[in-house]
Amino acid sequence: MKTYYIVRHCQSNGQSEDAYLTPQGIAQSHALAQFFSGIHLNKIISSPYKRA
């Protein structure tokens, strides 16, 4: 059985390619890292945008 996780980028200061995460977005990204810390992932597919 395969499990797929779909995660949208955390809060950023805009939609442009070079938009950075806000302080809240950084906190959200840390929470996501904690969530995935105990999960084995075979593949990660990500946008090249900085906010992703």
Helices and strands as residue ranges (DSSP letters): H 23-36
